[in-house]
Amino acid sequence: MPAWPGPGRVAVLSRHCCGEGGETLDWWSAEAAGVGVAALALAVSVLSILYLARQTRISNAVAAVSANDMVLRSLREVHALMLQYPGSRGCFYDGKPLPEEADQREAIVTIAELLADVLSSGIHVHRKVPDSTSAAPWEAYCRYTLANSPVLEALVRTHPEWWFYLPPLLPAESSRGTL
């Protein structure tokens, strides 16, 4: 068995005979080809990751727009319901107290429940969608509505577990609202 080569000597682990002339090809040529293939694979992987990141950003932006559209569509439905009960809007945006008459009172409480659902789901959706640029304005809208609607504030204070996201947005001091 040959001894391991000393300083200045190169060990050839294997020789392959190629071609008709019997030329030899050292093992490192195959290894160099393997390194080239690995480098190409790495480059393709990096490009794939960059493309995936780009697609993810686009997908997140589309999700944010879609989520915001869904919330605003729900809010429009509540506003359409308010139009069916003249004067009801004041109970949600102008500090108007809950009406005394039973039918009107029941309608306003029902609208308040629906509005609380929309406000809460809007906060939830905006927090779950990473690229939502309307999360802060939506939260400001929720704070404004809760502060200017005695019936909505009273409803959320009475049932804080029904609308998980709304109690932290309530004004520090309770308004004059009761159910």
C-alpha positions in Angstrom: 0.0 0.0 0.0 1.5 3.3 -1.0 2.3 5.9 1.7 0.4 9.1 2.0 2.3 11.7 -0.1 4.5 14.2 1.8 4.8 17.9 1.4 4.7 19.2 -2.2 3.1 16.0 -3.5 -0.5 15.7 -4.6 -2.6 12.6 -4.0 -4.8 11.5 -6.8 -7.7 9.6 -5.4 -8.9 8.3 -8.6 -8.3 8.6 -12.3 -10.9 8.1 -15.0 -10.0 7.2 -18.5 -12.0 9.2 -21.0 -12.1 9.4 -24.7 -10.3 7.4 -27.3 -6.8 8.8 -26.5 -6.9 7.4 -23.0 -6.6 10.9 -21.5 -7.2 10.9 -17.7 -9.5 13.2 -15.8 -8.7 13.9 -12.2 -11.5 13.6 -9.6 -11.6 17.3 -8.9 -13.1 18.0 -12.3 -16.2 16.1 -11.4 -16.3 17.8 -8.1 -16.0 21.2 -9.8 -19.0 20.3 -11.9 -20.9 19.4 -8.8 -20.0 22.7 -7.2 -21.2 24.5 -10.3 -24.5 22.6 -10.2 -24.9 23.4 -6.4 -24.2 27.1 -7.1 -26.8 27.1 -9.8 -29.3 25.4 -7.5 -28.5 28.0 -4.8 -29.1 30.9 -7.3 -32.4 29.4 -8.4 -33.4 28.9 -4.7 -32.6 32.6 -3.9 -34.6 33.8 -6.9 -37.5 31.6 -5.9 -37.4 33.0 -2.4 -37.3 36.6 -3.6 -40.3 35.9 -6.0 -42.2 34.2 -3.1 -41.6 37.2 -0.9 -42.9 39.5 -3.7 -46.0 37.4 -4.2 -46.6 37.3 -0.4 -46.5 41.1 -0.3 -48.9 41.3 -3.2 -51.2 38.7 -1.6 -51.1 40.6 1.8 -52.0 43.8 0.1 -55.0 42.2 -1.7 -56.1 40.6 1.6 -56.0 44.0 3.3 -58.1 45.6 0.6 -60.5 42.7 0.6 -60.8 42.7 4.4 -61.4 46.4 4.5 -64.0 46.1 1.8 -65.9 43.4 3.7 -65.9 45.5 6.9 -67.1 48.6 5.0 -69.8 46.6 3.3 -71.1 45.5 6.6 -71.0 49.0 7.9 -73.1 50.2 4.9 -75.7 47.6 5.7 -76.0 48.9 9.3 -76.3 52.5 7.9 -79.0 51.3 5.5 -80.8 49.9 8.5 -80.5 53.2 10.3 -82.1 54.9 7.4 -85.2 52.8 8.0 -85.6 54.4 11.4 -85.5 58.2 11.1 -83.5 59.8 13.9 -81.7 56.6 14.8 -78.3 57.9 13.5 -78.2 60.4 16.3 -78.2 57.6 18.8 -74.9 56.4 17.4 -73.0 59.5 16.3 -74.5 62.5 18.1 -74.9 61.4 21.8 -78.7 61.1 21.5 -80.1 59.0 24.3 -82.1 55.8 23.7 -85.8 56.5 22.8 -88.4 55.9 25.5 -90.9 54.3 23.1 -90.6 50.4 23.3 -90.6 49.7 19.5 -88.0 52.4 18.8 -86.0 51.4 21.7 -85.9 47.8 20.6 -84.9 48.8 17.1 -82.1 51.0 18.3 -80.7 48.3 20.6 -80.8 45.8 17.7 -78.9 48.3 15.5 -76.4 48.9 18.3 -75.8 45.1 18.5 -75.2 44.9 14.8 -73.0 48.0 14.8 -71.0 46.5 17.7 -70.6 43.3 15.7 -69.2 45.3 12.7 -66.9 47.4 14.9 -65.5 44.4 16.6 -65.1 42.3 13.5 -63.4 45.2 11.8 -60.8 45.5 14.5 -60.3 41.7 14.4 -59.8 41.7 10.6 -57.5 44.7 10.6 -55.3 43.1 13.3 -55.1 39.8 11.4 -54.1 41.3 8.0 -50.5 42.5 8.2 -50.6 45.0 5.4 -53.7 46.8 6.5 -53.1 50.5 6.4 -56.6 51.3 7.6 -56.3 49.6 11.0 -55.5 52.9 12.8 -58.3 54.9 11.2 -60.8 52.1 11.9 -59.8 52.0 15.5 -60.2 55.8 15.7 -63.7 55.4 14.1 -64.6 52.8 16.7 -63.4 55.1 19.6 -65.4 58.0 18.2 -68.5 55.9 17.8 -68.3 54.4 21.3 -67.7 57.9 22.8 -70.6 59.4 21.0 -73.2 56.7 21.3 -74.6 56.3 24.8 -76.6 53.2 23.8 -73.6 51.5 22.1 -71.3 52.3 25.1 -73.9 51.0 27.6 -74.3 47.8 25.5 -70.6 47.1 25.4 -70.2 47.9 29.1 -73.1 45.5 29.9 -71.7 42.7 27.7 -68.0 43.2 27.3 -67.4 39.5 26.5 -69.7 39.7 23.5 -67.3 42.1 21.7 -63.8 41.2 22.8 -62.1 44.1 21.1 -64.4 47.0 22.0 -64.1 47.4 25.9 -60.5 48.7 25.7 -61.7 51.4 23.3 -64.5 52.7 25.6 -64.1 56.2 27.0 -62.6 56.2 30.5 -65.7 57.8 32.0 -69.1 56.4 31.3 -71.5 58.5 29.5 -75.2 58.9 30.4 -76.2 55.8 28.4 -78.3 53.0 29.9 -80.2 50.1 28.3 
